[in-house]
Amino acid sequence: MNGHGPLLSVRLSAGYPGRPAVLRDACFDVEPGEILGLVGESGSGKSTLALAILRLLSYRGGSVSGEIQFQGHDLVRLREKEMRSVRGRQIG
């Protein structure tokens, strides 16, 4: 990371086949040193958002479209092996 711009930049939609979109155009940035809390009613998409960012939503049958930039890398486009090295060590 070059120290410029957000640590995490999310622009995504996510959902499950045959159901209305759970997340539509979710957009936010997290700057270095900043803390983000997710608050919402049951079923509002908090867990879906977290799973989408970690690229774990597909294990529950979901899909993600858009961009998830973390330290200058688009997590949506990383190979699974590269993503495994990011999960837990750098983001969780």
PyMOL commands that set and color helices and strands:
alter all, ss='L'
color gray80, all
select helices_A, chain A and resi 46-53+57-60+75-77+80-86
alter helices_A, ss='H'
color red, helices_A
select strands_A, chain A and resi 8-15+23-30+63-70+73-74
alter strands_A, ss='S'
color yellow, strands_A
deselect
rebuild
show_as cartoon
